[in-house]
Amino acid sequence: RSNEYKSYLRFMAMLLFLSFISVTGAFYLPAIAPVNYCKTGEDCQQHSLPVWVNRLDSTESAIPYDYTKFDFCDVDSDAKAPSENLGQVLFGDRYHIAGYKINWLETKECELLCSKSYKKSDANSWSELESLKRIINMNYQQHWVVDNMPVAWCTDDSGGKSVCTTSFPVGCYIDKNGETRSKCESPDKAATEQYYILNHVSLRIEYKQKDDGTGRVVAVKVTPSSRAEDIVNGKRTCSNNGALLLNPEDPNEEVVVPYTYSVEWVRNDNIEWASRWDYLLNSSNEVNVQWYSILNSIIIVLFLSGMVAMILLRTLHRDIARYNQFDPEDPQEEFGWKLIHGDVFRPPRKGMMLCVLVGSGAQVFFMIAITLVISCLGFLYPGNRGFLLTLGVVCYVCLGSPAGYFSARLYKSFGGEKWKTNVLLTAHFIPAIVFSVFFILNLVLWGKGSSSAVPFGTLCGVLALWICVAVPLTFIGAFFGFRKDVLSHPTQTNQIPRHIPPQSFYTKPLPGILMGGVLPVGSVFIQLYFIFNSIWAHQIYYMFWFLFVVFIILTITCAETTILLCYFHLCSEDYHWWWRSFLSSGCTALYFFLYSVYFYCERLQMEGAASLFIFFGYTLIMSIYFFLLTGFVGFWSCYFFINRIYSVVKTD
């Protein structure tokens, strides 16, 4: 019967693995093969370049919107949009093909795309105009994609260096003082508020010519501008004769917005197609800052490693040597950490909840490790932020087995008997909390009409992954965890608990826990800026090797900090280390959340209660997983440390 049951489990595991392959195969992997273009009538892959328009977002709001929500030119409703993966849906990406007609090497000047008119007598059209003015006031940005590459807006910084971003503003808002929060300049100086819409775009397409006559796109740059309608001799000229105001002096005047575009082709054989992202990725000094971050983290790790080495090689070695010397004529009284050898492995209170958190931490740890390894191998496309999040969600769902295994193995060593409750809590406790917070956030986004609101069907799909994949895998992992032998400890536990003497201030639970998170967050706080900047300031994050190194540094720092604090507590004859080891390292998440508060107040200019709620709601979810990750590392580091030092000590 046992062999039949094992065969059944192997069969179920194989089915789950095959279902995982089929599910991941359905996710959209962006095309990385180059496309060869040529003129109409010639033989090649493609003759025209479609312009994909994406969401509208802003650093002053956490709520992105779909391009079609506002009164721009109509998109091509007949064209089939690419299937957004789960990560793109969560980021609010919604792709549509705009009506721009761009044929290969066909130059265009002041081509009219469409024209919109607004009258105050027409309540609907005037409401559309007010919506445009509202997103211009909040500095909403457009995101375009051509040839699977973001359209870049390049401007000069204060030092004269060209800085390119993957978005450009809808328009410019000039306050009464003539100041603006965007990079726009006021076309006209006035003492009143002004709203300019950037209704003309000049596209500069750089291409590399091949020997067979075809070409490949190596850069697409846009220069948006505000231009009033100008028709000379029946021909549209798009001359710079004045900007287009959305708030004319006469409120009853009709506002006409012509959307026009120009296309310029520039041959550039100096850029290879494989390196066409370089001008976007190298337009800032982030690489130098990343090296400073790594250096700062390495210094902290070396400092901690030196302290741990000093304790292990000097203090512990001396203590163990003295304790192991048996001299019947000169008996020595035990003190410090040796004195509590009969209580150090006593099961803690609320041991089941600790096992659940440790198991969930194992799931998060392996998920992050696998995701970063895949990212470092170059499988992630820089322009597709959503694929990284999709990969993380799929890995998290499919790593339910480590959660069940670690939780069950630890719970069995505590002598627990309610194994069903343990497995159910491991499979549902953390996911239920995260899903509840996420669902409330999604309700707010639904109410705001945001494009990042997850559709009901996608929400049901996520629930199905959780119930049909993650939960069974957790039960399978728990099955093997309970079948393993109990974790062996080098010392026996006394029947009567030992009295803990009064503790000094720094060895008390709360101060010790708060101190445990300072050094780990200090080793990664610079990297946190780039992560938050990528998520909330909509910047491209591509330096995954740096992130992987910082992840290793964070793991080492959490382990060494927890070992140090654990040793100090044991020396003060406090054997309640189980929960403290997890919470001391997990306290890093508290400082992670506090840094998010600083980032929100100092780096962002978000307005409105909804943006505040969305920002800190998603930050709370990240803090929960960060708490589990660091707590898992600290707990097992402390556990192996204690097993090691007590295994070399002779006890009666």
C-alpha positions as CSV (number, residue, x, y, z in Angstrom):
1,R,0.0,0.0,0.0
2,S,2.9,2.3,0.8
3,N,4.5,1.7,-2.6
4,E,1.2,2.3,-4.3
5,Y,0.7,5.6,-2.5
6,K,4.2,6.7,-3.4
7,S,3.5,5.9,-7.0
8,Y,0.3,7.9,-6.9
9,L,2.2,10.9,-5.5
10,R,4.8,10.6,-8.2
11,F,2.1,10.5,-10.8
12,M,0.4,13.6,-9.4
13,A,3.7,15.5,-9.2
14,M,4.3,14.7,-12.8
15,L,0.8,15.9,-13.8
16,L,1.4,19.2,-11.9
17,F,4.8,19.6,-13.6
18,L,3.3,19.1,-17.0
19,S,0.4,21.5,-16.2
20,F,3.0,24.1,-15.1
21,I,4.8,23.7,-18.5
22,S,1.5,24.2,-20.3
23,V,0.6,27.2,-18.2
24,T,3.9,28.9,-18.7
25,G,3.8,28.2,-22.4
26,A,0.7,30.3,-22.6
27,F,2.4,33.4,-21.2
28,Y,3.5,36.0,-23.7
29,L,7.2,36.0,-24.3
30,P,8.2,39.1,-26.2
31,A,9.8,38.7,-29.6
32,I,13.6,39.1,-29.6
33,A,14.2,38.3,-33.3
34,P,14.9,41.3,-35.5
35,V,12.4,42.4,-38.1
36,N,13.7,43.3,-41.6
37,Y,11.8,46.2,-43.3
38,C,11.7,47.4,-46.9
39,K,9.7,49.7,-49.1
40,T,6.3,48.8,-50.3
41,G,6.4,46.3,-53.2
42,E,9.8,44.8,-52.2
43,D,10.2,41.3,-50.8
44,C,10.8,41.4,-47.0
45,Q,9.2,40.6,-43.7
46,Q,7.3,43.9,-43.2
47,H,6.8,47.2,-45.0
48,S,5.1,49.4,-42.3
49,L,5.7,50.1,-38.6
50,P,2.7,50.0,-36.4
51,V,2.7,52.4,-33.4
52,W,1.5,50.7,-30.2
53,V,0.1,53.1,-27.6
54,N,0.1,52.0,-24.0
55,R,-1.2,53.2,-20.6
56,L,-1.0,56.7,-19.3
57,D,0.8,57.1,-15.9
58,S,2.2,59.8,-13.7
59,T,4.6,60.1,-10.8
60,E,2.0,62.3,-9.2
61,S,-0.6,59.5,-9.1
62,A,-0.5,55.8,-8.4
63,I,-3.5,55.2,-10.8
64,P,-2.7,54.5,-14.4
65,Y,-5.3,54.8,-17.1
66,D,-6.0,53.2,-20.5
67,Y,-5.1,55.3,-23.5
68,T,-8.7,54.9,-24.9
69,K,-10.2,56.4,-21.7
70,F,-9.5,59.9,-22.9
71,D,-10.5,61.7,-26.1
72,F,-7.4,61.1,-28.2
73,C,-7.6,59.8,-31.8
74,D,-9.3,56.5,-32.3
75,V,-7.2,53.4,-32.2
76,D,-7.4,50.6,-34.7
77,S,-10.2,48.4,-33.1
78,D,-9.8,45.7,-35.8
79,A,-6.2,45.1,-35.0
80,K,-5.5,42.2,-32.6
81,A,-3.7,43.5,-29.5
82,P,-1.0,41.2,-27.9
83,S,-2.1,39.2,-24.9
84,E,-0.9,40.9,-21.7
85,N,0.6,38.6,-19.2
86,L,-0.4,38.8,-15.5
87,G,2.4,41.2,-14.6
88,Q,1.5,43.6,-17.4
89,V,-2.1,43.5,-16.2
90,L,-1.0,44.4,-12.7
91,F,1.1,47.3,-14.0
92,G,-1.8,48.6,-16.0
93,D,-0.4,47.9,-19.5
94,R,-3.1,48.0,-22.3
95,Y,-1.7,48.0,-25.8
96,H,-3.6,49.4,-28.8
97,I,-2.5,50.2,-32.4
98,A,-2.8,53.9,-33.1
99,G,-3.8,55.3,-36.5
100,Y,-0.3,56.5,-37.5
101,K,0.6,55.3,-41.0
102,I,4.4,54.8,-41.1
103,N,5.7,53.1,-44.2
104,W,9.4,52.2,-44.5
105,L,11.6,55.2,-45.6
106,E,8.5,57.3,-46.3
107,T,9.0,60.8,-44.9
108,K,6.0,62.7,-43.8
109,E,5.5,66.4,-42.8
110,C,2.5,67.6,-40.8
111,E,0.3,64.6,-41.5
112,L,-3.1,65.0,-40.0
113,L,-4.2,62.0,-37.9
114,C,-7.5,63.4,-36.6
115,S,-9.1,66.5,-35.3
116,K,-11.1,67.0,-32.1
117,S,-13.4,69.9,-31.2
118,Y,-14.8,71.0,-27.9
119,K,-17.7,73.4,-27.2
120,K,-18.9,74.6,-23.8
121,S,-22.5,74.2,-25.1
122,D,-21.8,70.5,-25.5
123,A,-21.6,69.0,-22.1
124,N,-20.1,65.7,-23.2
125,S,-17.3,67.2,-25.3
126,W,-16.5,69.8,-22.6
127,S,-16.3,67.1,-20.0
128,E,-13.7,65.3,-22.3
129,L,-11.7,68.5,-22.4
130,E,-11.8,68.9,-18.6
131,S,-10.5,65.3,-18.3
132,L,-7.6,66.2,-20.6
133,K,-6.8,69.3,-18.5
134,R,-6.9,67.2,-15.4
135,I,-4.3,64.6,-16.6
136,I,-2.2,67.4,-18.0
137,N,-2.2,69.1,-14.6
138,M,-1.1,65.8,-13.0
139,N,1.7,65.4,-15.6
140,Y,0.5,62.1,-17.1
141,Q,2.8,60.5,-19.5
142,Q,2.2,58.5,-22.7
143,H,4.0,55.3,-23.5
144,W,4.5,54.3,-27.2
145,V,6.2,51.2,-28.6
146,V,7.5,50.8,-32.2
147,D,9.2,47.7,-33.4
148,N,9.0,46.2,-29.9
149,M,11.0,49.1,-28.5
150,P,9.9,52.1,-26.4
151,V,9.7,55.4,-28.2
152,A,12.2,57.7,-26.4
153,W,11.9,61.3,-25.5
154,C,15.4,62.8,-25.2
155,T,16.1,66.1,-23.5
156,D,19.2,67.8,-22.1
157,D,19.8,68.0,-18.4
158,S,21.4,70.9,-16.5
159,G,24.9,69.7,-17.5
160,G,24.1,69.5,-21.2
161,K,23.9,65.7,-21.3
162,S,21.2,64.0,-23.3
163,V,18.8,62.0,-21.1
164,C,16.2,59.8,-22.7
165,T,13.1,58.5,-21.1
166,T,10.5,56.0,-22.4
167,S,7.6,58.3,-22.0
168,F,6.5,61.9,-22.9
169,P,3.9,64.2,-21.4
170,V,0.3,64.6,-22.7
171,G,0.6,68.3,-22.3
172,C,2.0,71.2,-20.2
173,Y,0.4,72.9,-17.2
174,I,1.8,76.4,-16.4
175,D,0.7,77.9,-13.1
176,K,0.2,81.6,-12.4
177,N,3.9,82.1,-11.7
178,G,5.0,80.6,-15.0
179,E,6.3,77.4,-13.4
180,T,5.7,73.8,-14.4
181,R,6.4,70.5,-12.7
182,S,7.3,68.8,-16.0
183,K,10.1,69.5,-18.5
184,C,7.9,71.7,-20.6
185,E,8.6,75.4,-21.2
186,S,6.0,78.0,-21.3
187,P,5.5,79.1,-24.9
188,D,3.8,82.4,-23.7
189,K,4.3,84.2,-20.5
190,A,1.0,85.0,-18.8
191,A,-0.4,85.7,-15.3
192,T,-3.0,83.0,-15.6
193,E,-3.1,79.3,-15.6
194,Q,-2.4,77.7,-19.0
195,Y,-3.0,74.3,-20.3
196,Y,-1.1,73.3,-23.5
197,I,-1.7,70.0,-25.2
198,L,1.2,68.4,-27.1
199,N,-0.8,67.6,-30.2
200,H,2.1,67.3,-32.7
201,V,4.8,64.5,-32.6
202,S,7.9,64.4,-34.7
203,L,9.2,60.9,-35.0
204,R,12.9,60.4,-35.8
205,I,13.5,56.8,-36.8
206,E,17.1,55.6,-37.0
207,Y,17.8,52.5,-39.0
208,K,20.7,50.3,-40.0
209,Q,20.9,49.4,-43.7
210,K,21.7,45.7,-44.6
211,D,23.5,44.4,-47.6
212,D,20.4,42.9,-49.1
213,G,18.6,46.3,-49.1
214,T,16.4,45.8,-46.1
215,G,16.8,47.7,-42.9
216,R,16.4,47.3,-39.1
217,V,15.2,49.9,-36.6
218,V,17.8,50.8,-34.1
219,A,16.2,53.9,-32.4
220,V,12.9,55.7,-32.4
221,K,12.8,59.2,-30.8
222,V,9.9,61.5,-30.4
223,T,9.7,65.3,-30.0
224,P,6.3,66.4,-28.8
225,S,5.2,70.0,-29.3
226,S,2.1,72.1,-29.0
227,R,1.1,73.7,-32.3
228,A,-2.1,75.6,-33.2
229,E,-3.8,74.8,-36.5
230,D,-2.1,76.7,-39.3
231,I,-3.4,76.3,-42.9
232,V,-1.7,78.3,-45.7
233,N,-3.2,78.1,-49.2
234,G,-5.2,75.1,-48.2
235,K,-2.2,73.2,-47.0
236,R,-1.4,72.4,-43.4
237,T,2.1,73.6,-42.4
238,C,2.4,72.9,-38.6
239,S,4.6,75.9,-38.2
240,N,5.6,77.2,-34.8
241,N,3.2,80.1,-35.0
242,G,1.8,79.6,-31.5
243,A,1.0,76.9,-28.9
244,L,-2.5,75.3,-28.6
245,L,-4.2,76.5,-25.5
246,L,-7.0,74.3,-24.0
247,N,-8.3,77.2,-21.9
248,P,-8.9,80.2,-24.3
249,E,-9.5,83.6,-23.0
250,D,-13.1,83.5,-24.3
251,P,-14.7,80.5,-22.5
252,N,-17.4,80.3,-25.2
253,E,-14.8,79.9,-28.0
254,E,-14.6,76.5,-29.7
255,V,-11.4,74.6,-29.0
256,V,-10.1,72.6,-32.0
257,V,-7.3,70.2,-31.4
258,P,-5.6,68.8,-34.6
259,Y,-3.4,65.8,-33.9
260,T,-0.6,65.8,-36.4
261,Y,2.7,64.0,-36.9
262,S,5.9,64.0,-38.9
263,V,8.3,61.2,-39.7
264,E,12.0,61.6,-40.3
265,W,14.3,58.7,-41.4
266,V,18.0,58.7,-40.4
267,R,20.4,56.0,-41.5
268,N,22.7,55.0,-38.7
269,D,25.1,52.1,-39.4
270,N,27.1,52.7,-36.2
271,I,24.5,51.0,-34.0
272,E,24.0,47.3,-34.1
273,W,20.5,45.9,-33.6
274,A,21.6,43.9,-30.6
275,S,22.8,47.0,-28.8
276,R,20.0,49.4,-29.7
277,W,18.9,49.6,-26.1
278,D,22.2,51.1,-25.0
279,Y,21.2,54.7,-25.5
280,L,18.2,54.2,-23.2
281,L,19.9,52.2,-20.5
282,N,23.1,54.3,-20.4
283,S,21.4,57.7,-20.3
284,S,21.8,58.0,-16.5
285,N,24.6,57.5,-13.9
286,E,22.8,54.6,-12.2
287,V,25.6,52.1,-12.9
288,N,28.1,54.2,-10.9
289,V,25.6,54.5,-8.0
290,Q,25.1,50.8,-8.1
291,W,28.8,50.2,-7.7
292,Y,28.8,52.5,-4.7
293,S,25.8,50.5,-3.3
294,I,27.7,47.2,-3.7
295,L,30.8,48.7,-2.1
296,N,28.8,50.0,0.9
297,S,27.1,46.6,1.3
298,I,30.4,44.7,1.1
299,I,31.9,46.9,3.8
300,I,29.0,46.0,6.1
301,V,29.3,42.3,5.3
302,L,33.1,42.4,6.0
303,F,32.4,44.2,9.3
304,L,29.9,41.6,10.4
305,S,32.0,38.7,9.2
306,G,34.9,40.0,11.2
307,M,32.7,40.1,14.4
308,V,31.3,36.6,13.8
309,A,34.8,35.2,13.1
310,M,36.0,36.8,16.3
311,I,33.2,35.2,18.3
312,L,33.6,31.8,16.7
313,L,37.4,31.6,16.7
314,R,38.2,33.3,19.9
315,T,35.3,33.5,22.4
316,L,33.5,30.3,21.5
317,H,36.7,28.3,21.0
318,R,38.0,29.4,24.4
319,D,34.6,28.6,26.1
320,I,34.3,25.2,24.5
321,A,37.9,24.3,25.4
322,R,37.3,25.3,29.0
323,Y,34.0,23.5,29.3
324,N,35.4,20.3,27.8
325,Q,38.3,20.2,30.2
326,F,37.3,17.9,33.1
327,D,39.4,18.3,36.2
328,P,37.8,16.5,39.3
329,E,40.1,18.5,41.7
330,D,39.1,21.9,40.2
331,P,35.4,21.8,39.3
332,Q,34.2,24.8,37.4
333,E,30.8,26.3,37.6
334,E,28.9,26.5,34.3
335,F,27.8,30.0,33.2
336,G,26.6,31.8,30.1
337,W,25.3,29.9,27.1
338,K,26.6,26.5,28.4
339,L,24.3,26.8,31.4
340,I,21.1,26.6,29.4
341,H,22.0,23.5,27.3
342,G,19.0,21.7,28.9
343,D,16.5,24.4,27.7
344,V,17.9,25.8,24.5
345,F,15.9,23.4,22.3
346,R,12.7,23.7,24.3
347,P,9.7,24.2,21.9
348,P,8.5,27.7,21.8
349,R,5.0,29.0,22.5
350,K,2.8,29.4,19.4
351,G,5.1,27.0,17.7
352,M,2.6,26.2,15.0
353,M,2.5,29.8,13.8
354,L,6.3,30.0,13.8
355,C,6.4,26.9,11.6
356,V,3.8,28.4,9.2
357,L,5.9,31.6,8.9
358,V,9.1,29.7,8.4
359,G,7.5,27.5,5.7
360,S,6.1,30.6,3.9
361,G,9.5,32.2,4.1
362,A,11.1,29.2,2.4
363,Q,8.6,29.6,-0.4
364,V,9.5,33.3,-0.8
365,F,13.3,32.7,-0.6
366,F,13.4,30.1,-3.3
367,M,11.0,32.1,-5.5
368,I,13.2,35.2,-5.4
369,A,16.4,33.1,-5.9
370,I,15.0,31.3,-9.0
371,T,13.5,34.5,-10.4
372,L,16.8,36.4,-10.0
373,V,18.8,33.5,-11.6
374,I,16.5,33.5,-14.6
375,S,16.7,37.3,-14.9
376,C,20.5,37.2,-14.7
377,L,20.6,34.7,-17.5
378,G,19.1,37.3,-19.8
379,F,15.6,35.8,-20.4
380,L,13.8,39.0,-19.4
381,Y,13.1,41.7,-21.9
382,P,13.9,45.2,-20.5
383,G,10.9,46.8,-22.0
384,N,8.4,44.3,-20.5
385,R,8.2,45.0,-16.8
386,G,5.3,42.7,-16.4
387,F,7.1,39.5,-17.4
388,L,9.3,39.7,-14.2
389,L,6.3,39.9,-12.0
390,T,4.6,37.1,-14.0
391,L,7.7,34.9,-13.5
392,G,7.7,35.7,-9.8
393,V,4.0,34.8,-9.4
394,V,4.4,31.5,-11.3
395,C,7.5,30.5,-9.3
396,Y,5.7,31.4,-6.0
397,V,2.7,29.3,-6.9
398,C,4.8,26.3,-8.0
399,L,7.0,26.4,-4.9
400,G,4.3,25.3,-2.5
401,S,6.2,22.1,-1.8
402,P,9.2,23.8,0.1
403,A,6.7,25.7,2.2
404,G,4.9,22.5,3.2
405,Y,8.1,20.6,3.8
406,F,9.9,23.1,6.0
407,S,6.7,23.9,8.0
408,A,5.9,20.2,8.6
409,R,9.5,19.2,9.4
410,L,9.8,21.9,12.0
411,Y,6.4,21.3,13.4
412,K,7.2,17.6,13.9
413,S,10.4,18.5,15.8
414,F,8.3,20.6,18.2
415,G,6.2,17.5,18.9
416,G,3.1,18.9,17.3
417,E,0.1,16.6,16.7
418,K,-2.3,18.9,14.8
419,W,-0.7,18.3,11.5
420,K,-3.8,19.0,9.4
421,T,-4.1,22.5,10.9
422,N,-0.4,23.1,10.3
423,V,-0.7,22.2,6.6
424,L,-3.9,24.2,6.1
425,L,-2.4,27.3,7.7
426,T,0.8,27.0,5.7
427,A,-1.2,26.8,2.5
428,H,-3.7,29.5,3.2
429,F,-2.6,31.9,6.0
430,I,-0.1,34.2,4.1
431,P,-1.8,33.9,0.7
432,A,-5.2,34.8,2.2
433,I,-3.8,37.9,3.9
434,V,-2.1,39.0,0.7
435,F,-5.1,38.3,-1.5
436,S,-7.4,40.2,0.8
437,V,-5.2,43.3,0.7
438,F,-4.9,42.9,-3.0
439,F,-8.6,42.5,-3.5
440,I,-9.3,45.7,-1.5
441,L,-6.8,47.6,-3.6
442,N,-8.3,46.3,-6.7
443,L,-11.7,47.5,-5.7
444,V,-10.3,51.0,-5.3
445,L,-8.7,50.8,-8.8
446,W,-12.0,49.5,-10.2
447,G,-13.8,52.5,-8.7
448,K,-11.3,54.9,-10.3
449,G,-11.5,53.2,-13.7
450,S,-7.8,52.4,-13.7
451,S,-6.2,50.2,-16.3
452,S,-4.3,48.4,-13.5
453,A,-7.5,47.0,-12.1
454,V,-7.3,43.3,-12.6
455,P,-10.3,41.9,-14.6
456,F,-12.6,39.5,-12.8
457,G,-11.5,36.7,-15.1
458,T,-7.8,37.2,-14.3
459,L,-8.7,37.3,-10.6
460,C,-10.4,34.0,-10.9
461,G,-7.4,32.6,-12.8
462,V,-5.1,33.7,-9.9
463,L,-7.4,32.0,-7.4
464,A,-7.4,28.8,-9.5
465,L,-3.6,28.8,-9.6
466,W,-3.6,29.1,-5.8
467,I,-6.3,26.5,-5.1
468,C,-5.4,24.0,-7.8
469,V,-1.6,24.2,-7.9
470,A,-0.2,25.9,-4.8
471,V,-2.4,24.1,-2.2
472,P,-1.8,20.6,-3.5
473,L,1.9,21.2,-3.8
474,T,1.9,22.4,-0.2
475,F,0.2,19.2,0.9
476,I,2.7,17.1,-1.1
477,G,5.6,18.9,0.6
478,A,4.1,18.5,4.0
479,F,3.6,14.8,3.4
480,F,7.3,14.3,2.8
481,G,8.2,16.6,5.7
482,F,6.1,14.6,8.2
483,R,7.6,11.3,6.9
484,K,11.2,12.5,7.6
485,D,12.8,11.8,11.0
486,V,12.5,14.4,13.7
487,L,15.3,17.0,13.6
488,S,18.0,15.7,16.0
489,H,19.3,18.1,18.7
490,P,22.7,17.6,20.4
491,T,21.3,18.1,23.9
492,Q,18.3,16.8,25.9
493,T,15.6,19.1,27.1
494,N,14.9,19.3,30.8
495,Q,11.4,18.6,32.1
496,I,11.3,21.8,34.2
497,P,12.0,25.1,32.4
498,R,14.9,27.1,33.8
499,H,14.4,30.5,35.3
500,I,15.7,33.4,33.1
501,P,17.6,36.0,35.0
502,P,16.8,39.7,34.6
503,Q,18.0,41.0,31.3
504,S,19.9,44.2,30.4
505,F,18.3,46.7,28.1
506,Y,19.9,45.6,24.8
507,T,19.1,41.9,25.5
508,K,15.4,42.4,26.1
509,P,13.1,41.2,23.3
510,L,12.0,44.5,21.8
511,P,15.3,46.3,21.6
512,G,17.0,43.2,20.4
513,I,14.5,42.7,17.6
514,L,14.7,46.3,16.5
515,M,18.5,46.2,16.4
516,G,18.3,43.1,14.2
517,G,17.0,44.9,11.1
518,V,19.3,48.0,11.1
519,L,22.4,46.5,9.4
520,P,20.5,44.3,6.8
521,V,18.5,47.3,5.5
522,G,21.7,49.4,5.6
523,S,23.3,47.0,3.2
524,V,20.4,47.3,0.6
525,F,18.8,50.7,1.1
526,I,20.5,52.2,-2.0
527,Q,19.1,49.3,-4.1
528,L,15.7,50.0,-2.6
529,Y,15.7,53.4,-4.2
530,F,16.1,51.9,-7.7
531,I,13.4,49.3,-7.1
532,F,10.9,51.9,-5.9
533,N,12.0,54.2,-8.7
534,S,11.3,51.4,-11.2
535,I,7.8,50.6,-9.8
536,W,6.5,54.1,-9.0
537,A,8.5,56.4,-11.2
538,H,8.1,54.1,-14.2
539,Q,11.8,53.6,-14.9
540,I,13.3,50.6,-16.7
541,Y,15.1,48.3,-14.3
542,Y,17.7,46.1,-16.0
543,M,20.6,45.6,-13.7
544,F,19.6,42.2,-12.4
545,W,23.2,41.1,-11.7
546,F,23.5,44.0,-9.2
547,L,20.2,42.9,-7.7
548,F,21.4,39.3,-7.4
549,V,24.6,40.3,-5.7
550,V,22.7,42.5,-3.3
551,F,20.3,39.6,-2.6
552,I,23.4,37.5,-1.6
553,I,24.7,40.3,0.5
554,L,21.3,40.7,2.2
555,T,21.2,37.0,3.0
556,I,24.7,37.0,4.5
557,T,24.0,40.2,6.5
558,C,20.7,38.8,7.9
559,A,22.4,35.5,8.9
560,E,25.4,37.1,10.6
561,T,23.4,39.8,12.4
562,T,21.0,37.2,13.8
563,I,23.9,34.9,14.9
564,L,25.5,37.8,16.8
565,L,22.3,38.8,18.6
566,C,21.5,35.1,19.3
567,Y,24.9,34.6,20.9
568,F,24.5,37.6,23.1
569,H,21.1,36.4,24.2
570,L,22.4,32.9,25.0
571,C,25.2,34.4,27.0
572,S,22.7,36.3,29.1
573,E,21.0,32.9,29.8
574,D,17.9,33.6,27.7
575,Y,16.9,30.5,25.7
576,H,13.8,32.0,24.0
577,W,15.6,32.3,20.7
578,W,13.1,30.6,18.3
579,W,10.8,33.5,17.8
580,R,13.5,36.1,18.4
581,S,15.7,34.8,15.6
582,F,12.9,35.0,13.1
583,L,11.7,38.5,14.3
584,S,15.2,40.0,14.7
585,S,16.0,39.4,11.0
586,G,12.4,39.9,9.9
587,C,12.4,43.4,11.5
588,T,14.3,44.5,8.3
589,A,10.8,44.6,6.8
590,L,9.8,47.4,9.3
591,Y,12.7,49.5,8.1
592,F,11.8,48.6,4.5
593,F,8.3,50.1,5.1
594,L,9.7,53.2,6.8
595,Y,11.9,53.8,3.8
596,S,8.9,53.6,1.6
597,V,7.3,56.4,3.7
598,Y,10.5,58.5,3.2
599,F,10.4,57.7,-0.6
600,Y,6.7,58.7,-0.8
601,C,7.2,62.0,1.0
602,E,10.5,63.1,-0.5
603,R,10.8,61.5,-4.0
604,L,7.1,61.4,-5.2
605,Q,4.6,64.1,-5.5
606,M,1.5,61.9,-5.4
607,E,-1.8,63.6,-4.6
608,G,-5.1,62.2,-3.4
609,A,-6.2,59.6,-0.9
610,A,-6.6,56.9,-3.6
611,S,-2.9,57.2,-4.6
612,L,-1.9,57.1,-0.9
613,F,-3.9,54.0,-0.3
614,I,-2.6,52.2,-3.4
615,F,1.0,53.1,-2.7
616,F,1.1,51.9,0.9
617,G,-1.2,49.0,0.1
618,Y,1.2,47.5,-2.4
619,T,4.1,48.4,-0.2
620,L,2.5,46.5,2.7
621,I,2.3,43.4,0.5
622,M,6.0,43.8,-0.4
623,S,6.8,44.3,3.3
624,I,5.1,41.1,4.2
625,Y,7.1,39.1,1.8
626,F,10.3,40.9,2.8
627,F,9.5,40.0,6.4
628,L,9.1,36.3,5.5
629,L,12.3,36.3,3.4
630,T,14.6,37.8,6.0
631,G,12.9,36.0,8.9
632,F,13.5,32.6,7.1
633,V,17.2,33.4,6.6
634,G,17.7,34.6,10.2
635,F,15.9,31.6,11.7
636,W,17.8,28.8,10.0
637,S,21.1,30.6,10.4
638,C,20.5,30.8,14.1
639,Y,19.3,27.2,14.3
640,F,22.4,25.8,12.6
641,F,24.6,28.0,14.7
642,I,23.1,26.8,18.0
643,N,23.2,23.2,16.8
644,R,26.9,23.6,16.0
645,I,28.1,25.1,19.2
646,Y,26.1,22.7,21.5
647,S,27.2,19.7,19.5
648,V,30.8,20.2,20.5
649,V,30.2,20.7,24.2
650,K,30.3,17.8,26.6
651,T,27.1,17.7,28.8
652,D,26.1,15.4,31.5
